[in-house]
Amino acid sequence: MEASETTLVTVLNVNNPADIALAKSILDDAKIRHMVKGDRVLQDLYGMGQVEIQVFASDAERARGLLSDI
């Protein structure tokens, strides 16, 4: 397995719950595997706190393009 298939890279930093949901939806529609890294407790309880949207390095360029308007 190549590093680009196992290495996660951050493609977006957000702190707005609506932006997180939008980013996840866009990546889901594009069938790009992703994860949300960050302070989910603050997000879930208070709708605040910075999180990172991460994808595999091999999908990073495409994901950044799709998320560029967020």
Jmol script that loads the backbone (N, CA, C; Angstrom):
load data "model"
ATOM      1  N   MET A   1       0.844  -1.181   0.000  1.00  0.00           N
ATOM      2  CA  MET A   1       0.000   0.000   0.000  1.00  0.00           C
ATOM      3  C   MET A   1       0.887   1.241   0.000  1.00  0.00           C
ATOM      4  N   GLU A   2       0.576   2.193  -0.876  1.00  0.00           N
ATOM      5  CA  GLU A   2       1.368   3.411  -0.973  1.00  0.00           C
ATOM      6  C   GLU A   2       1.022   4.381   0.147  1.00  0.00           C
ATOM      7  N   ALA A   3       1.960   5.274   0.455  1.00  0.00           N
ATOM      8  CA  ALA A   3       1.745   6.257   1.520  1.00  0.00           C
ATOM      9  C   ALA A   3       0.539   7.135   1.231  1.00  0.00           C
ATOM     10  N   SER A   4       0.289   7.457  -0.049  1.00  0.00           N
ATOM     11  CA  SER A   4      -0.843   8.323  -0.383  1.00  0.00           C
ATOM     12  C   SER A   4      -2.178   7.659  -0.087  1.00  0.00           C
ATOM     13  N   GLU A   5      -2.154   6.336   0.065  1.00  0.00           N
ATOM     14  CA  GLU A   5      -3.375   5.601   0.377  1.00  0.00           C
ATOM     15  C   GLU A   5      -3.562   5.402   1.881  1.00  0.00           C
ATOM     16  N   THR A   6      -2.559   5.752   2.667  1.00  0.00           N
ATOM     17  CA  THR A   6      -2.651   5.554   4.112  1.00  0.00           C
ATOM     18  C   THR A   6      -2.430   6.827   4.907  1.00  0.00           C
ATOM     19  N   THR A   7      -1.889   7.853   4.275  1.00  0.00           N
ATOM     20  CA  THR A   7      -1.593   9.104   4.961  1.00  0.00           C
ATOM     21  C   THR A   7      -2.778  10.049   4.868  1.00  0.00           C
ATOM     22  N   LEU A   8      -3.237  10.534   6.021  1.00  0.00           N
ATOM     23  CA  LEU A   8      -4.321  11.513   6.039  1.00  0.00           C
ATOM     24  C   LEU A   8      -3.744  12.915   6.034  1.00  0.00           C
ATOM     25  N   VAL A   9      -4.369  13.792   5.260  1.00  0.00           N
ATOM     26  CA  VAL A   9      -3.954  15.188   5.214  1.00  0.00           C
ATOM     27  C   VAL A   9      -5.180  16.068   5.439  1.00  0.00           C
ATOM     28  N   THR A  10      -4.955  17.208   6.046  1.00  0.00           N
ATOM     29  CA  THR A  10      -6.039  18.155   6.303  1.00  0.00           C
ATOM     30  C   THR A  10      -6.307  18.962   5.043  1.00  0.00           C
ATOM     31  N   VAL A  11      -7.577  18.996   4.633  1.00  0.00           N
ATOM     32  CA  VAL A  11      -7.956  19.760   3.448  1.00  0.00           C
ATOM     33  C   VAL A  11      -8.824  20.962   3.798  1.00  0.00           C
ATOM     34  N   LEU A  12      -9.310  21.012   5.044  1.00  0.00           N
ATOM     35  CA  LEU A  12     -10.160  22.132   5.443  1.00  0.00           C
ATOM     36  C   LEU A  12     -10.174  22.249   6.959  1.00  0.00           C
ATOM     37  N   ASN A  13     -10.051  23.472   7.453  1.00  0.00           N
ATOM     38  CA  ASN A  13     -10.218  23.774   8.877  1.00  0.00           C
ATOM     39  C   ASN A  13     -11.475  24.613   9.013  1.00  0.00           C
ATOM     40  N   VAL A  14     -12.400  24.166   9.838  1.00  0.00           N
ATOM     41  CA  VAL A  14     -13.662  24.895  10.008  1.00  0.00           C
ATOM     42  C   VAL A  14     -14.087  24.877  11.470  1.00  0.00           C
ATOM     43  N   ASN A  15     -14.942  25.830  11.832  1.00  0.00           N
ATOM     44  CA  ASN A  15     -15.482  25.838  13.190  1.00  0.00           C
ATOM     45  C   ASN A  15     -16.987  26.050  13.195  1.00  0.00           C
ATOM     46  N   ASN A  16     -17.589  26.055  12.035  1.00  0.00           N
ATOM     47  CA  ASN A  16     -19.028  26.240  11.914  1.00  0.00           C
ATOM     48  C   ASN A  16     -19.678  24.885  11.637  1.00  0.00           C
ATOM     49  N   PRO A  17     -20.619  24.454  12.464  1.00  0.00           N
ATOM     50  CA  PRO A  17     -21.255  23.147  12.264  1.00  0.00           C
ATOM     51  C   PRO A  17     -21.905  22.994  10.886  1.00  0.00           C
ATOM     52  N   ALA A  18     -22.439  24.071  10.343  1.00  0.00           N
ATOM     53  CA  ALA A  18     -23.045  23.995   9.012  1.00  0.00           C
ATOM     54  C   ALA A  18     -21.988  23.718   7.949  1.00  0.00           C
ATOM     55  N   ASP A  19     -20.809  24.338   8.091  1.00  0.00           N
ATOM     56  CA  ASP A  19     -19.727  24.105   7.139  1.00  0.00           C
ATOM     57  C   ASP A  19     -19.203  22.680   7.235  1.00  0.00           C
ATOM     58  N   ILE A  20     -19.162  22.143   8.439  1.00  0.00           N
ATOM     59  CA  ILE A  20     -18.725  20.756   8.619  1.00  0.00           C
ATOM     60  C   ILE A  20     -19.692  19.818   7.900  1.00  0.00           C
ATOM     61  N   ALA A  21     -20.977  20.023   8.120  1.00  0.00           N
ATOM     62  CA  ALA A  21     -21.991  19.181   7.476  1.00  0.00           C
ATOM     63  C   ALA A  21     -21.919  19.310   5.956  1.00  0.00           C
ATOM     64  N   LEU A  22     -21.739  20.524   5.458  1.00  0.00           N
ATOM     65  CA  LEU A  22     -21.644  20.753   4.019  1.00  0.00           C
ATOM     66  C   LEU A  22     -20.426  20.051   3.434  1.00  0.00           C
ATOM     67  N   ALA A  23     -19.285  20.195   4.093  1.00  0.00           N
ATOM     68  CA  ALA A  23     -18.060  19.555   3.620  1.00  0.00           C
ATOM     69  C   ALA A  23     -18.214  18.037   3.588  1.00  0.00           C
ATOM     70  N   LYS A  24     -18.776  17.475   4.631  1.00  0.00           N
ATOM     71  CA  LYS A  24     -18.980  16.024   4.672  1.00  0.00           C
ATOM     72  C   LYS A  24     -19.906  15.573   3.553  1.00  0.00           C
ATOM     73  N   SER A  25     -20.951  16.327   3.297  1.00  0.00           N
ATOM     74  CA  SER A  25     -21.900  15.994   2.240  1.00  0.00           C
ATOM     75  C   SER A  25     -21.239  16.036   0.864  1.00  0.00           C
ATOM     76  N   ILE A  26     -20.443  17.074   0.619  1.00  0.00           N
ATOM     77  CA  ILE A  26     -19.740  17.198  -0.661  1.00  0.00           C
ATOM     78  C   ILE A  26     -18.788  16.025  -0.866  1.00  0.00           C
ATOM     79  N   LEU A  27     -18.035  15.683   0.172  1.00  0.00           N
ATOM     80  CA  LEU A  27     -17.089  14.575   0.063  1.00  0.00           C
ATOM     81  C   LEU A  27     -17.806  13.241  -0.080  1.00  0.00           C
ATOM     82  N   ASP A  28     -18.911  13.065   0.626  1.00  0.00           N
ATOM     83  CA  ASP A  28     -19.713  11.844   0.479  1.00  0.00           C
ATOM     84  C   ASP A  28     -20.203  11.691  -0.952  1.00  0.00           C
ATOM     85  N   ASP A  29     -20.750  12.775  -1.507  1.00  0.00           N
ATOM     86  CA  ASP A  29     -21.264  12.738  -2.880  1.00  0.00           C
ATOM     87  C   ASP A  29     -20.176  12.394  -3.884  1.00  0.00           C
ATOM     88  N   ALA A  30     -18.949  12.866  -3.610  1.00  0.00           N
ATOM     89  CA  ALA A  30     -17.815  12.601  -4.499  1.00  0.00           C
ATOM     90  C   ALA A  30     -17.157  11.254  -4.205  1.00  0.00           C
ATOM     91  N   LYS A  31     -17.693  10.548  -3.228  1.00  0.00           N
ATOM     92  CA  LYS A  31     -17.159   9.248  -2.806  1.00  0.00           C
ATOM     93  C   LYS A  31     -15.690   9.341  -2.371  1.00  0.00           C
ATOM     94  N   ILE A  32     -15.381  10.438  -1.674  1.00  0.00           N
ATOM     95  CA  ILE A  32     -14.048  10.631  -1.102  1.00  0.00           C
ATOM     96  C   ILE A  32     -14.129  10.289   0.387  1.00  0.00           C
ATOM     97  N   ARG A  33     -13.365   9.289   0.790  1.00  0.00           N
ATOM     98  CA  ARG A  33     -13.346   8.904   2.203  1.00  0.00           C
ATOM     99  C   ARG A  33     -12.722  10.022   3.018  1.00  0.00           C
ATOM    100  N   HIS A  34     -13.296  10.290   4.184  1.00  0.00           N
ATOM    101  CA  HIS A  34     -12.839  11.413   4.997  1.00  0.00           C
ATOM    102  C   HIS A  34     -13.083  11.144   6.472  1.00  0.00           C
ATOM    103  N   MET A  35     -12.470  11.972   7.282  1.00  0.00           N
ATOM    104  CA  MET A  35     -12.726  11.929   8.718  1.00  0.00           C
ATOM    105  C   MET A  35     -12.683  13.347   9.263  1.00  0.00           C
ATOM    106  N   VAL A  36     -13.353  13.532  10.373  1.00  0.00           N
ATOM    107  CA  VAL A  36     -13.358  14.830  11.047  1.00  0.00           C
ATOM    108  C   VAL A  36     -12.496  14.689  12.297  1.00  0.00           C
ATOM    109  N   LYS A  37     -11.495  15.547  12.410  1.00  0.00           N
ATOM    110  CA  LYS A  37     -10.580  15.496  13.542  1.00  0.00           C
ATOM    111  C   LYS A  37     -10.683  16.811  14.294  1.00  0.00           C
ATOM    112  N   GLY A  38     -10.829  16.746  15.576  1.00  0.00           N
ATOM    113  CA  GLY A  38     -10.859  17.975  16.356  1.00  0.00           C
ATOM    114  C   GLY A  38     -11.735  17.838  17.581  1.00  0.00           C
ATOM    115  N   ASP A  39     -12.151  18.962  18.087  1.00  0.00           N
ATOM    116  CA  ASP A  39     -12.895  18.999  19.336  1.00  0.00           C
ATOM    117  C   ASP A  39     -14.380  18.778  19.101  1.00  0.00           C
ATOM    118  N   ARG A  40     -14.755  17.528  18.867  1.00  0.00           N
ATOM    119  CA  ARG A  40     -16.146  17.179  18.606  1.00  0.00           C
ATOM    120  C   ARG A  40     -17.039  17.435  19.820  1.00  0.00           C
ATOM    121  N   VAL A  41     -16.486  17.367  21.011  1.00  0.00           N
ATOM    122  CA  VAL A  41     -17.291  17.619  22.206  1.00  0.00           C
ATOM    123  C   VAL A  41     -17.816  19.047  22.187  1.00  0.00           C
ATOM    124  N   LEU A  42     -16.924  20.015  21.931  1.00  0.00           N
ATOM    125  CA  LEU A  42     -17.364  21.407  21.860  1.00  0.00           C
ATOM    126  C   LEU A  42     -18.324  21.619  20.692  1.00  0.00           C
ATOM    127  N   GLN A  43     -18.061  20.957  19.577  1.00  0.00           N
ATOM    128  CA  GLN A  43     -18.962  21.073  18.432  1.00  0.00           C
ATOM    129  C   GLN A  43     -20.344  20.532  18.785  1.00  0.00           C
ATOM    130  N   ASP A  44     -20.376  19.359  19.367  1.00  0.00           N
ATOM    131  CA  ASP A  44     -21.655  18.731  19.688  1.00  0.00           C
ATOM    132  C   ASP A  44     -22.430  19.495  20.749  1.00  0.00           C
ATOM    133  N   LEU A  45     -21.742  19.979  21.773  1.00  0.00           N
ATOM    134  CA  LEU A  45     -22.426  20.653  22.872  1.00  0.00           C
ATOM    135  C   LEU A  45     -22.757  22.112  22.592  1.00  0.00           C
ATOM    136  N   TYR A  46     -21.816  22.817  21.975  1.00  0.00           N
ATOM    137  CA  TYR A  46     -21.961  24.263  21.864  1.00  0.00           C
ATOM    138  C   TYR A  46     -21.926  24.803  20.436  1.00  0.00           C
ATOM    139  N   GLY A  47     -21.681  23.940  19.457  1.00  0.00           N
ATOM    140  CA  GLY A  47     -21.594  24.397  18.082  1.00  0.00           C
ATOM    141  C   GLY A  47     -20.384  25.279  17.831  1.00  0.00           C
ATOM    142  N   MET A  48     -19.310  25.039  18.569  1.00  0.00           N
ATOM    143  CA  MET A  48     -18.099  25.825  18.388  1.00  0.00           C
ATOM    144  C   MET A  48     -16.880  24.935  18.558  1.00  0.00           C
ATOM    145  N   GLY A  49     -15.756  25.415  18.140  1.00  0.00           N
ATOM    146  CA  GLY A  49     -14.521  24.643  18.235  1.00  0.00           C
ATOM    147  C   GLY A  49     -14.035  24.258  16.855  1.00  0.00           C
ATOM    148  N   GLN A  50     -12.746  24.383  16.638  1.00  0.00           N
ATOM    149  CA  GLN A  50     -12.141  24.120  15.338  1.00  0.00           C
ATOM    150  C   GLN A  50     -12.027  22.621  15.088  1.00  0.00           C
ATOM    151  N   VAL A  51     -12.361  22.200  13.884  1.00  0.00           N
ATOM    152  CA  VAL A  51     -12.150  20.816  13.470  1.00  0.00           C
ATOM    153  C   VAL A  51     -11.441  20.815  12.124  1.00  0.00           C
ATOM    154  N   GLU A  52     -10.806  19.697  11.822  1.00  0.00           N
ATOM    155  CA  GLU A  52     -10.117  19.508  10.555  1.00  0.00           C
ATOM    156  C   GLU A  52     -10.837  18.422   9.770  1.00  0.00           C
ATOM    157  N   ILE A  53     -11.049  18.678   8.489  1.00  0.00           N
ATOM    158  CA  ILE A  53     -11.557  17.652   7.592  1.00  0.00           C
ATOM    159  C   ILE A  53     -10.337  17.040   6.931  1.00  0.00           C
ATOM    160  N   GLN A  54     -10.165  15.720   7.078  1.00  0.00           N
ATOM    161  CA  GLN A  54      -8.999  15.040   6.532  1.00  0.00           C
ATOM    162  C   GLN A  54      -9.414  13.987   5.518  1.00  0.00           C
ATOM    163  N   VAL A  55      -8.565  13.824   4.505  1.00  0.00           N
ATOM    164  CA  VAL A  55      -8.763  12.806   3.480  1.00  0.00           C
ATOM    165  C   VAL A  55      -7.417  12.127   3.237  1.00  0.00           C
ATOM    166  N   PHE A  56      -7.451  11.029   2.503  1.00  0.00           N
ATOM    167  CA  PHE A  56      -6.198  10.391   2.127  1.00  0.00           C
ATOM    168  C   PHE A  56      -5.452  11.303   1.161  1.00  0.00           C
ATOM    169  N   ALA A  57      -4.120  11.275   1.245  1.00  0.00           N
ATOM    170  CA  ALA A  57      -3.285  12.158   0.430  1.00  0.00           C
ATOM    171  C   ALA A  57      -3.606  12.026  -1.056  1.00  0.00           C
ATOM    172  N   SER A  58      -3.951  10.846  -1.498  1.00  0.00           N
ATOM    173  CA  SER A  58      -4.246  10.630  -2.924  1.00  0.00           C
ATOM    174  C   SER A  58      -5.512  11.367  -3.365  1.00  0.00           C
ATOM    175  N   ASP A  59      -6.383  11.734  -2.430  1.00  0.00           N
ATOM    176  CA  ASP A  59      -7.626  12.450  -2.750  1.00  0.00           C
ATOM    177  C   ASP A  59      -7.561  13.930  -2.395  1.00  0.00           C
ATOM    178  N   ALA A  60      -6.451  14.385  -1.839  1.00  0.00           N
ATOM    179  CA  ALA A  60      -6.376  15.732  -1.270  1.00  0.00           C
ATOM    180  C   ALA A  60      -6.611  16.834  -2.297  1.00  0.00           C
ATOM    181  N   GLU A  61      -5.981  16.756  -3.440  1.00  0.00           N
ATOM    182  CA  GLU A  61      -6.120  17.819  -4.441  1.00  0.00           C
ATOM    183  C   GLU A  61      -7.573  17.937  -4.906  1.00  0.00           C
ATOM    184  N   ARG A  62      -8.176  16.810  -5.188  1.00  0.00           N
ATOM    185  CA  ARG A  62      -9.579  16.805  -5.624  1.00  0.00           C
ATOM    186  C   ARG A  62     -10.494  17.334  -4.525  1.00  0.00           C
ATOM    187  N   ALA A  63     -10.261  16.903  -3.288  1.00  0.00           N
ATOM    188  CA  ALA A  63     -11.085  17.352  -2.160  1.00  0.00           C
ATOM    189  C   ALA A  63     -10.951  18.855  -1.947  1.00  0.00           C
ATOM    190  N   ARG A  64      -9.738  19.361  -2.006  1.00  0.00           N
ATOM    191  CA  ARG A  64      -9.532  20.806  -1.839  1.00  0.00           C
ATOM    192  C   ARG A  64     -10.295  21.592  -2.902  1.00  0.00           C
ATOM    193  N   GLY A  65     -10.277  21.096  -4.117  1.00  0.00           N
ATOM    194  CA  GLY A  65     -11.021  21.757  -5.181  1.00  0.00           C
ATOM    195  C   GLY A  65     -12.512  21.784  -4.918  1.00  0.00           C
ATOM    196  N   LEU A  66     -13.038  20.660  -4.447  1.00  0.00           N
ATOM    197  CA  LEU A  66     -14.464  20.570  -4.162  1.00  0.00           C
ATOM    198  C   LEU A  66     -14.864  21.444  -2.980  1.00  0.00           C
ATOM    199  N   LEU A  67     -13.963  21.612  -2.030  1.00  0.00           N
ATOM    200  CA  LEU A  67     -14.275  22.356  -0.804  1.00  0.00           C
ATOM    201  C   LEU A  67     -13.812  23.806  -0.839  1.00  0.00           C
ATOM    202  N   SER A  68     -13.308  24.256  -1.953  1.00  0.00           N
ATOM    203  CA  SER A  68     -12.693  25.588  -2.019  1.00  0.00           C
ATOM    204  C   SER A  68     -13.642  26.741  -1.720  1.00  0.00           C
ATOM    205  N   ASP A  69     -14.932  26.542  -1.884  1.00  0.00           N
ATOM    206  CA  ASP A  69     -15.892  27.632  -1.638  1.00  0.00           C
ATOM    207  C   ASP A  69     -16.422  27.672  -0.212  1.00  0.00           C
ATOM    208  N   ILE A  70     -15.969  26.748   0.624  1.00  0.00           N
ATOM    209  CA  ILE A  70     -16.456  26.729   2.009  1.00  0.00           C
ATOM    210  C   ILE A  70     -15.557  27.610   2.854  1.00  0.00           C
TER     211      ILE A  70
END
end "model"
wireframe off; spacefill off
backbone 0.3
color backbone group
